[in-house]
Amino acid sequence: CYRCKQNMKEGDPAVYAERAGYDKLWHPSCFTCCTCSELLVDMIYFWKNGNLFCGRHYCDSERPRCAGCDELIFSNEYTLAEGQNWHLKHFCCFDCDCVLAGITYITVNDKPVCKSCYMKNHAVV
């Protein structure tokens, strides 16, 4: 088995993945996504750099995912903030929903807030 390195027993079912090459076989329970361990026997799988991926994690390896909407970001313009990727329009003030990409913001209770909302709603008077 390509994953667990145990011998395949004669007569036991085995999974062959054409994209991986003719020299690789898996036990059905070992044919899983390398990221989330989801079983891929009856699913579409992806083969990249010697690893099996489910559709979600293969796409994550190709494009960033927006922390706001959980969709892939296909645009070349996006923002990286708070250690995550965001569509420009999805990185917004938690209080007023104004777009924060490219402007100064303050984090309050792990949520981004624009300067004016911070002054109005959170600053000590």
C-alpha positions, 0 to 999 in steps of 0.5 A: 500500500502506497500510504501505510506501506503494508503488503497487499494480501492476495484477494483483498480489494485494492484501489488503483489511481490512474493519475498516480501511476501504475506502480501505486496501490492503496487499501480502500481505507488508506485511499484518503486526502493527505490533509483531512483524511477524508475517504476518497474511494467513491469521490473525485480525487486529485494527485499532486506532488505524490499526495492524494487530495479531496477537491477542497484541499486540492483547490486550497493548494492552488488558490487562497481561500477567503476567510470571510466567505470561504470561497476561493479567491481567483482575483489577483487583488486580495488582502492578507490580514490577521493571518488570513486571506480575504476578498477586498470587499470581505475584510470589513469593519465588524461594527459598520461593514466599511471595507478595511483593505488598505486602511488602518484598523484596530482589533477589538476582541479579535475583530477588526474595527475601523478607526472611527468606529473604534473612537465612537464605540470602543475607546475610553472617553 
